[in-house]
Amino acid sequence: MQGTTQKIQTMEDDMNHKFTRTDEVKADFEREKVRMEAIKRFLNVYKNGLAKQITYHSMKHDTKKNQILQSDIYSRLNEMEKKLIHNESQIYAIQQYIESKGVESNYQQILADCMHMVGEINMDLIKKCMSLQ
């Protein structure tokens, strides 16, 4: 109960002393409201100006893009680029084919295996010949 009475006393004291400046707070609020409305008007004008600039630059970009697309040089460069891409893919395929054939034609290991086997057969023949004598 004492806590509640203390809170009531604190609130009454706040109402009597803290909240006596409501007129000043209202005046500050009105000034801030007017300032914000001025900023809002300025931003709307600025927004419209930016929208016009965006439209202008967009149209300018589209015009330049169309001019480039209709240019003979652009067409030829585009065709050359397609040919280069096609040629690069063919070169890559040929390189892969050559590498695979190179691996297939690598006979050094097979030769070494054959020579080892021939050596073993020769040794066996020599042993048999020695044992027959």
MIPA-563737 format. One record per atom (N, C-alpha, C): atom name; x, y, z. Coordinates in nm, 4 decimals. Example, Ala and Ser with C-alpha at 12.3 -4.5 7.8 and 13.67 -1.06 7.14 Angstrom:
2
[N; [1.3190; -0.5690; 0.7800]]
[CA; [1.2300; -0.4500; 0.7800]]
[C; [1.3200; -0.3300; 0.7800]]
[N; [1.2850; -0.2250; 0.7080]]
[CA; [1.3670; -0.1060; 0.7140]]
[C; [1.2900; 0.0030; 0.7870]]
This chain:
133
[N; [0.0822; -0.1190; 0.0000]]
[CA; [0.0000; 0.0000; 0.0000]]
[C; [0.0868; 0.1257; 0.0000]]
[N; [0.1936; 0.1191; 0.0761]]
[CA; [0.2810; 0.2364; 0.0836]]
[C; [0.3448; 0.2639; -0.0532]]
[N; [0.3800; 0.1557; -0.1242]]
[CA; [0.4389; 0.1722; -0.2571]]
[C; [0.3420; 0.2405; -0.3522]]
[N; [0.2158; 0.2030; -0.3436]]
[CA; [0.1149; 0.2632; -0.4310]]
[C; [0.0961; 0.4101; -0.3969]]
[N; [0.0913; 0.4440; -0.2688]]
[CA; [0.0744; 0.5838; -0.2297]]
[C; [0.1955; 0.6669; -0.2719]]
[N; [0.3151; 0.6080; -0.2669]]
[CA; [0.4346; 0.6807; -0.3108]]
[C; [0.4292; 0.7058; -0.4616]]
[N; [0.3842; 0.6047; -0.5380]]
[CA; [0.3728; 0.6222; -0.6820]]
[C; [0.2704; 0.7294; -0.7155]]
[N; [0.1611; 0.7321; -0.6413]]
[CA; [0.0576; 0.8336; -0.6645]]
[C; [0.1137; 0.9719; -0.6354]]
[N; [0.1894; 0.9835; -0.5289]]
[CA; [0.2484; 1.1129; -0.4935]]
[C; [0.3493; 1.1566; -0.6017]]
[N; [0.4281; 1.0586; -0.6518]]
[CA; [0.5261; 1.0905; -0.7559]]
[C; [0.4560; 1.1369; -0.8826]]
[N; [0.3479; 1.0706; -0.9164]]
[CA; [0.2734; 1.1078; -1.0376]]
[C; [0.2083; 1.2445; -1.0219]]
[N; [0.1554; 1.2733; -0.9067]]
[CA; [0.0950; 1.4053; -0.8833]]
[C; [0.2014; 1.5134; -0.8906]]
[N; [0.3195; 1.4854; -0.8339]]
[CA; [0.4292; 1.5813; -0.8394]]
[C; [0.4712; 1.6050; -0.9861]]
[N; [0.4797; 1.4966; -1.0652]]
[CA; [0.5143; 1.5096; -1.2075]]
[C; [0.4114; 1.5949; -1.2804]]
[N; [0.2845; 1.5740; -1.2508]]
[CA; [0.1787; 1.6504; -1.3184]]
[C; [0.1868; 1.7983; -1.2824]]
[N; [0.2253; 1.8281; -1.1603]]
[CA; [0.2309; 1.9672; -1.1170]]
[C; [0.3569; 2.0385; -1.1647]]
[N; [0.4679; 1.9665; -1.1796]]
[CA; [0.5941; 2.0333; -1.2103]]
[C; [0.6494; 2.0033; -1.3503]]
[N; [0.6409; 1.8771; -1.3931]]
[CA; [0.7014; 1.8396; -1.5205]]
[C; [0.6170; 1.8805; -1.6402]]
[N; [0.4878; 1.8648; -1.6318]]
[CA; [0.4009; 1.8840; -1.7470]]
[C; [0.3364; 2.0216; -1.7524]]
[N; [0.4071; 2.1210; -1.7042]]
[CA; [0.3541; 2.2571; -1.7096]]
[C; [0.3946; 2.3281; -1.8378]]
[N; [0.4832; 2.2665; -1.9169]]
[CA; [0.5322; 2.3304; -2.0386]]
[C; [0.4628; 2.2762; -2.1629]]
[N; [0.3402; 2.2412; -2.1568]]
[CA; [0.2706; 2.1823; -2.2727]]
[C; [0.2590; 2.2813; -2.3877]]
[N; [0.2465; 2.4097; -2.3578]]
[CA; [0.2384; 2.5098; -2.4648]]
[C; [0.3678; 2.5151; -2.5455]]
[N; [0.4815; 2.5054; -2.4766]]
[CA; [0.6106; 2.5052; -2.5458]]
[C; [0.6243; 2.3807; -2.6331]]
[N; [0.5825; 2.2667; -2.5790]]
[CA; [0.5917; 2.1419; -2.6552]]
[C; [0.5024; 2.1485; -2.7785]]
[N; [0.3818; 2.2061; -2.7647]]
[CA; [0.2921; 2.2206; -2.8791]]
[C; [0.3513; 2.3139; -2.9839]]
[N; [0.4122; 2.4209; -2.9415]]
[CA; [0.4741; 2.5155; -3.0346]]
[C; [0.5909; 2.4483; -3.1083]]
[N; [0.6743; 2.3739; -3.0345]]
[CA; [0.7841; 2.2998; -3.0983]]
[C; [0.7305; 2.2003; -3.1998]]
[N; [0.6217; 2.1330; -3.1635]]
[CA; [0.5605; 2.0357; -3.2543]]
[C; [0.5121; 2.1036; -3.3822]]
[N; [0.4475; 2.2175; -3.3685]]
[CA; [0.3967; 2.2889; -3.4863]]
[C; [0.5112; 2.3349; -3.5762]]
[N; [0.6205; 2.3872; -3.5143]]
[CA; [0.7361; 2.4290; -3.5928]]
[C; [0.7974; 2.3101; -3.6680]]
[N; [0.8087; 2.1994; -3.5998]]
[CA; [0.8642; 2.0795; -3.6629]]
[C; [0.7728; 2.0291; -3.7746]]
[N; [0.6429; 2.0386; -3.7530]]
[CA; [0.5460; 1.9969; -3.8536]]
[C; [0.5586; 2.0822; -3.9797]]
[N; [0.5710; 2.2140; -3.9617]]
[CA; [0.5874; 2.3055; -4.0753]]
[C; [0.7179; 2.2761; -4.1484]]
[N; [0.8260; 2.2521; -4.0714]]
[CA; [0.9562; 2.2215; -4.1318]]
[C; [0.9489; 2.0922; -4.2128]]
[N; [0.8847; 1.9898; -4.1597]]
[CA; [0.8717; 1.8622; -4.2294]]
[C; [0.7877; 1.8752; -4.3562]]
[N; [0.6837; 1.9576; -4.3521]]
[CA; [0.6013; 1.9787; -4.4714]]
[C; [0.6817; 2.0499; -4.5802]]
[N; [0.7683; 2.1449; -4.5399]]
[CA; [0.8535; 2.2140; -4.6374]]
[C; [0.9517; 2.1146; -4.7004]]
[N; [1.0081; 2.0276; -4.6181]]
[CA; [1.0999; 1.9260; -4.6698]]
[C; [1.0255; 1.8323; -4.7642]]
[N; [0.9037; 1.7960; -4.7285]]
[CA; [0.8236; 1.7066; -4.8125]]
[C; [0.7957; 1.7699; -4.9488]]
[N; [0.7608; 1.8999; -4.9497]]
[CA; [0.7366; 1.9691; -5.0773]]
[C; [0.8637; 1.9725; -5.1615]]
[N; [0.9767; 2.0039; -5.0958]]
[CA; [1.1047; 2.0077; -5.1670]]
[C; [1.1368; 1.8710; -5.2278]]
[N; [1.1163; 1.7650; -5.1504]]
[CA; [1.1465; 1.6310; -5.2002]]
[C; [1.0543; 1.5908; -5.3152]]
[N; [0.9293; 1.6341; -5.3113]]
[CA; [0.8387; 1.6046; -5.4223]]
[C; [0.8861; 1.6725; -5.5507]]
[N; [0.9288; 1.7980; -5.5385]]
[CA; [0.9816; 1.8704; -5.6550]]
[C; [1.1086; 1.8006; -5.7050]]
[N; [1.1956; 1.7632; -5.6141]]
[CA; [1.3210; 1.6953; -5.6482]]
[C; [1.2917; 1.5606; -5.7139]]
[N; [1.1928; 1.4899; -5.6623]]
[CA; [1.1528; 1.3601; -5.7172]]
[C; [1.1047; 1.3758; -5.8617]]
[N; [1.0237; 1.4772; -5.8868]]
[CA; [0.9748; 1.5009; -6.0226]]
[C; [1.0899; 1.5323; -6.1175]]
[N; [1.1841; 1.6134; -6.0707]]
[CA; [1.3011; 1.6458; -6.1526]]
[C; [1.3828; 1.5213; -6.1854]]
[N; [1.4022; 1.4363; -6.0850]]
[CA; [1.4765; 1.3122; -6.1090]]
[C; [1.4022; 1.2202; -6.2051]]
[N; [1.2709; 1.2146; -6.1936]]
[CA; [1.1920; 1.1308; -6.2845]]
[C; [1.2090; 1.1793; -6.4284]]
[N; [1.2107; 1.3113; -6.4487]]
[CA; [1.2302; 1.3656; -6.5834]]
[C; [1.3694; 1.3305; -6.6358]]
[N; [1.4706; 1.3426; -6.5497]]
[CA; [1.6065; 1.3093; -6.5923]]
[C; [1.6189; 1.1608; -6.6266]]
[N; [1.5551; 1.0767; -6.5475]]
[CA; [1.5594; 0.9327; -6.5740]]
[C; [1.4949; 0.9023; -6.7084]]
[N; [1.3811; 0.9642; -6.7344]]
[CA; [1.3127; 0.9430; -6.8626]]
[C; [1.4011; 0.9885; -6.9791]]
[N; [1.4625; 1.1054; -6.9634]]
[CA; [1.5495; 1.1588; -7.0684]]
[C; [1.6660; 1.0647; -7.0962]]
[N; [1.7340; 1.0225; -6.9900]]
[CA; [1.8507; 0.9358; -7.0076]]
[C; [1.8105; 0.7977; -7.0593]]
[N; [1.6970; 0.7501; -7.0203]]
[CA; [1.6486; 0.6217; -7.0695]]
[C; [1.6221; 0.6279; -7.2197]]
[N; [1.5577; 0.7354; -7.2626]]
[CA; [1.5313; 0.7518; -7.4056]]
[C; [1.6627; 0.7655; -7.4832]]
[N; [1.7562; 0.8408; -7.4272]]
[CA; [1.8857; 0.8597; -7.4920]]
[C; [1.9584; 0.7253; -7.5038]]
[N; [1.9535; 0.6462; -7.3982]]
[CA; [2.0170; 0.5137; -7.3989]]
[C; [1.9533; 0.4232; -7.5041]]
[N; [1.8208; 0.4220; -7.5087]]
[CA; [1.7515; 0.3384; -7.6069]]
[C; [1.7854; 0.3808; -7.7498]]
[N; [1.7953; 0.5105; -7.7727]]
[CA; [1.8305; 0.5605; -7.9058]]
[C; [1.9702; 0.5128; -7.9453]]
[N; [2.0657; 0.5279; -7.8554]]
[CA; [2.2033; 0.4847; -7.8842]]
[C; [2.2085; 0.3339; -7.9061]]
[N; [2.1338; 0.2605; -7.8254]]
[CA; [2.1315; 0.1149; -7.8384]]
[C; [2.0776; 0.0744; -7.9758]]
[N; [1.9707; 0.1375; -8.0178]]
[CA; [1.9141; 0.1069; -8.1498]]
[C; [2.0107; 0.1434; -8.2618]]
[N; [2.0806; 0.2568; -8.2461]]
[CA; [2.1785; 0.2962; -8.3476]]
[C; [2.2897; 0.1922; -8.3577]]
[N; [2.3345; 0.1435; -8.2431]]
[CA; [2.4413; 0.0431; -8.2431]]
[C; [2.3922; -0.0864; -8.3065]]
[N; [2.2714; -0.1281; -8.2700]]
[CA; [2.2179; -0.2536; -8.3237]]
[C; [2.1974; -0.2471; -8.4743]]
[N; [2.1691; -0.1306; -8.5275]]
[CA; [2.1452; -0.1164; -8.6707]]
[C; [2.2737; -0.0932; -8.7492]]
[N; [2.3835; -0.0766; -8.6812]]
[CA; [2.5114; -0.0477; -8.7468]]
[C; [2.5650; -0.1726; -8.8181]]
[N; [2.6248; -0.1515; -8.9360]]
[CA; [2.6865; -0.2614; -9.0119]]
[C; [2.8080; -0.3169; -8.9377]]
[N; [2.8834; -0.2281; -8.8797]]
[CA; [3.0036; -0.2708; -8.8073]]
[C; [2.9644; -0.3620; -8.6919]]
[N; [2.8588; -0.3262; -8.6199]]
[CA; [2.8123; -0.4095; -8.5089]]
[C; [2.7713; -0.5476; -8.5597]]
[N; [2.7014; -0.5507; -8.6725]]
[CA; [2.6576; -0.6790; -8.7288]]
[C; [2.7770; -0.7657; -8.7657]]
[N; [2.8756; -0.7034; -8.8298]]
[CA; [2.9940; -0.7795; -8.8685]]
[C; [3.0719; -0.8279; -8.7472]]
[N; [3.0864; -0.7408; -8.6475]]
[CA; [3.1570; -0.7817; -8.5254]]
[C; [3.0837; -0.8959; -8.4558]]
[N; [2.9527; -0.8882; -8.4544]]
[CA; [2.8731; -0.9929; -8.3904]]
[C; [2.8910; -1.1258; -8.4639]]
[N; [2.8902; -1.1209; -8.5974]]
[CA; [2.9122; -1.2424; -8.6768]]
[C; [3.0521; -1.2986; -8.6531]]
[N; [3.1525; -1.2098; -8.6487]]
[CA; [3.2895; -1.2542; -8.6235]]
[C; [3.3016; -1.3177; -8.4858]]
[N; [3.2338; -1.2590; -8.3880]]
[CA; [3.2376; -1.3159; -8.2532]]
[C; [3.1773; -1.4567; -8.2517]]
[N; [3.0675; -1.4750; -8.3224]]
[CA; [3.0061; -1.6084; -8.3300]]
[C; [3.1009; -1.7078; -8.3969]]
[N; [3.1684; -1.6639; -8.5051]]
[CA; [3.2639; -1.7517; -8.5723]]
[C; [3.3795; -1.7874; -8.4800]]
[N; [3.4288; -1.6874; -8.4059]]
[CA; [3.5386; -1.7134; -8.3125]]
[C; [3.4979; -1.8143; -8.2056]]
[N; [3.3777; -1.7985; -8.1542]]
[CA; [3.3296; -1.8919; -8.0527]]
[C; [3.3207; -2.0325; -8.1107]]
[N; [3.2690; -2.0432; -8.2326]]
[CA; [3.2586; -2.1733; -8.2992]]
[C; [3.3973; -2.2328; -8.3217]]
[N; [3.4917; -2.1502; -8.3708]]
[CA; [3.6273; -2.1987; -8.3952]]
[C; [3.6961; -2.2411; -8.2660]]
[N; [3.6764; -2.1660; -8.1585]]
[CA; [3.7366; -2.2025; -8.0308]]
[C; [3.6838; -2.3368; -7.9823]]
[N; [3.5548; -2.3604; -8.0006]]
[CA; [3.5003; -2.4893; -7.9576]]
[C; [3.5557; -2.6023; -8.0437]]
[N; [3.5743; -2.5779; -8.1737]]
[CA; [3.6341; -2.6803; -8.2599]]
[C; [3.7797; -2.7071; -8.2212]]
[N; [3.8538; -2.6015; -8.1924]]
[CA; [3.9938; -2.6177; -8.1505]]
[C; [4.0009; -2.7001; -8.0226]]
[N; [3.9128; -2.6706; -7.9286]]
[CA; [3.9115; -2.7453; -7.8030]]
[C; [3.8814; -2.8929; -7.8287]]
[N; [3.7830; -2.9212; -7.9162]]
[CA; [3.7487; -3.0600; -7.9481]]
[C; [3.8666; -3.1307; -8.0139]]
[N; [3.9360; -3.0623; -8.1054]]
[CA; [4.0518; -3.1217; -8.1727]]
[C; [4.1639; -3.1491; -8.0725]]
[N; [4.1870; -3.0548; -7.9804]]
[CA; [4.2899; -3.0758; -7.8786]]
[C; [4.2576; -3.1974; -7.7926]]
[N; [4.1322; -3.2114; -7.7560]]
[CA; [4.0922; -3.3269; -7.6758]]
[C; [4.1136; -3.4564; -7.7539]]
[N; [4.0812; -3.4546; -7.8820]]
[CA; [4.0992; -3.5734; -7.9666]]
[C; [4.2481; -3.6095; -7.9758]]
[N; [4.3311; -3.5076; -7.9975]]
[CA; [4.4754; -3.5315; -8.0094]]
[C; [4.5306; -3.5880; -7.8791]]
[N; [4.4873; -3.5324; -7.7670]]
[CA; [4.5353; -3.5835; -7.6379]]
[C; [4.4930; -3.7276; -7.6163]]
[N; [4.3687; -3.7604; -7.6509]]
[CA; [4.3229; -3.8983; -7.6321]]
[C; [4.3984; -3.9936; -7.7245]]
[N; [4.4243; -3.9538; -7.8477]]
[CA; [4.5005; -4.0380; -7.9399]]
[C; [4.6449; -4.0508; -7.8940]]
[N; [4.6975; -3.9467; -7.8354]]
[CA; [4.8342; -3.9525; -7.7832]]
[C; [4.8456; -4.0537; -7.6715]]
[N; [4.7452; -4.0582; -7.5870]]
[CA; [4.7449; -4.1557; -7.4782]]
[C; [4.7314; -4.2967; -7.5350]]
[N; [4.6471; -4.3116; -7.6376]]
[CA; [4.6289; -4.4432; -7.6996]]
[C; [4.7563; -4.4907; -7.7686]]
[N; [4.8315; -4.4010; -7.8279]]
[CA; [4.9508; -4.4405; -7.9029]]
[C; [5.0762; -4.4442; -7.8156]]
[N; [5.0612; -4.4290; -7.6885]]
[CA; [5.1761; -4.4377; -7.5995]]
[C; [5.2100; -4.5852; -7.5798]]
[N; [5.3113; -4.6334; -7.6491]]
[CA; [5.3453; -4.7752; -7.6504]]
[C; [5.4649; -4.8063; -7.5610]]
[N; [5.5216; -4.7080; -7.4955]]
[CA; [5.6430; -4.7297; -7.4168]]
[C; [5.6207; -4.8315; -7.3049]]
[N; [5.5094; -4.8226; -7.2369]]
[CA; [5.4821; -4.9145; -7.1271]]
[C; [5.4618; -5.0565; -7.1806]]
[N; [5.3892; -5.0664; -7.2928]]
[CA; [5.3669; -5.1978; -7.3541]]
[C; [5.5004; -5.2581; -7.3987]]
[N; [5.5861; -5.1754; -7.4566]]
[CA; [5.7183; -5.2214; -7.5003]]
[C; [5.7983; -5.2727; -7.3812]]
[N; [5.7945; -5.1994; -7.2710]]
[CA; [5.8691; -5.2412; -7.1526]]
[C; [5.8153; -5.3742; -7.0996]]
[N; [5.6825; -5.3900; -7.0994]]
[CA; [5.6234; -5.5159; -7.0532]]
[C; [5.6652; -5.6327; -7.1428]]
[N; [5.6623; -5.6102; -7.2758]]
[CA; [5.7020; -5.7148; -7.3709]]
[C; [5.8490; -5.7525; -7.3526]]
[N; [5.9328; -5.6525; -7.3364]]
[CA; [6.0762; -5.6795; -7.3187]]
[C; [6.1010; -5.7580; -7.1902]]
[N; [6.0274; -5.7260; -7.0878]]
[CA; [6.0408; -5.7993; -6.9614]]
[C; [5.9980; -5.9454; -6.9812]]
[N; [5.8852; -5.9662; -7.0516]]
[CA; [5.8352; -6.1012; -7.0758]]
[C; [5.9338; -6.1797; -7.1635]]
[N; [5.9888; -6.1153; -7.2676]]
[CA; [6.0878; -6.1817; -7.3538]]
[C; [6.2105; -6.2197; -7.2724]]
[N; [6.2503; -6.1328; -7.1826]]
[CA; [6.3650; -6.1630; -7.0966]]
[C; [6.3381; -6.2837; -7.0087]]
[N; [6.2201; -6.2930; -6.9529]]
[CA; [6.1842; -6.4074; -6.8690]]
[C; [6.1813; -6.5364; -6.9507]]
[N; [6.1249; -6.5302; -7.0735]]
[CA; [6.1206; -6.6486; -7.1607]]
[C; [6.2613; -6.6918; -7.1971]]
[N; [6.3465; -6.5971; -7.2297]]
[CA; [6.4857; -6.6299; -7.2628]]
[C; [6.5561; -6.6961; -7.1451]]
[N; [6.5318; -6.6442; -7.0252]]
[CA; [6.5954; -6.7031; -6.9063]]
[C; [6.5465; -6.8464; -6.8858]]
[N; [6.4151; -6.8672; -6.9072]]
[CA; [6.3611; -7.0027; -6.8929]]
[C; [6.4224; -7.0964; -6.9977]]
[N; [6.4358; -7.0483; -7.1203]]
[CA; [6.4970; -7.1310; -7.2268]]
[C; [6.6427; -7.1637; -7.1947]]
[N; [6.7143; -7.0651; -7.1454]]
[CA; [6.8553; -7.0869; -7.1093]]
[C; [6.8635; -7.1902; -6.9998]]
[N; [6.7764; -7.1825; -6.8999]]
[CA; [6.7762; -7.2788; -6.7892]]
[C; [6.7455; -7.4186; -6.8416]]
[N; [6.6496; -7.4297; -6.9320]]
[CA; [6.6137; -7.5613; -6.9860]]
[C; [6.7287; -7.6182; -7.0683]]
[N; [6.7903; -7.5315; -7.1473]]
[CA; [6.9018; -7.5777; -7.2280]]
[C; [7.0180; -7.6248; -7.1384]]
[N; [7.0410; -7.5597; -7.0318]]
[CA; [7.1502; -7.5946; -6.9394]]
[C; [7.1177; -7.7242; -6.8680]]
[N; [6.9932; -7.7439; -6.8386]]
[CA; [6.9554; -7.8649; -6.7682]]
[C; [6.9576; -7.9866; -6.8609]]
[N; [6.9419; -7.9684; -6.9911]]
[CA; [6.9444; -8.0775; -7.0858]]
[C; [7.0868; -8.1243; -7.1108]]
[N; [7.1816; -8.0486; -7.0949]]
[CA; [7.3200; -8.0856; -7.1236]]
[C; [7.3810; -8.1597; -7.0141]]
